[in-house]
Amino acid sequence: MKKIIILLFICFLSGLFTGCAAKQQRKIITPAYTQVPPIKIPTSIPGSYHIIKKNETLWKISRIYGVDLNELVLFNKISNACKIEVGEKVFIPDYMRKSELNINAADKKPEFIWPCKGLIVSCFNQLKQSVKNQGIDILARPGDEIIASAGGCIIFTSENMRGYGKAIIIQHGGEFTSVYTQNEQNFVKVGDYVKQGQLIARAGATGRTSQCLVHFEIRKNNKPQNPLLYLP
């Protein structure tokens, strides 16, 4: 009789622990459901894509659509605006557009062309003799031709501009000027009107340089711009 009571007691305890374990197991595997917040879908910005063609610059594209050049670069997150390639897409948001120009008319030729051919040895904003370069320096050979990057009126020439040697500045309309310095010889004078591509000087090593260089700047409202944004 005592053995039967002990066996019944053991069975009772066994059932009790099994039930607790099952409850604990159910508690662990039962998911705690929570309400998932709705996903926020960003509103699309109206606009259109421009596919870059040969000899196009961001400056030219900004002129076509009447948008600010710097805003265009920032919006498209362009890390190196100087190295855009044919076939790349640039998004033009509608809200940026102030006006839309005639694309065919703007495609006839770039607003600026290279003043000479050569390797760039110092870029815009690069430190040059502890001072930020306000343009670009193009390696040239003595006597190489320097041409007007765009048509305009000669508003300044110098035979010995401090630090820059022989220099020329051309006014292009109301906003832009272009600067050419360290020339060996100047062929224009103040008041002359020059056409795009016209010979204005020859390359040399005047001013603070030991190399034959063409120092070239583009300025908008007298503020230095990165020439590589404007050149084809």
Order of alpha helices (4+ residues) and beta strands (2+ residues): alpha-beta-alpha-alpha-beta-alpha-beta-beta-beta-beta-beta-beta-beta-beta-beta-beta-beta-beta
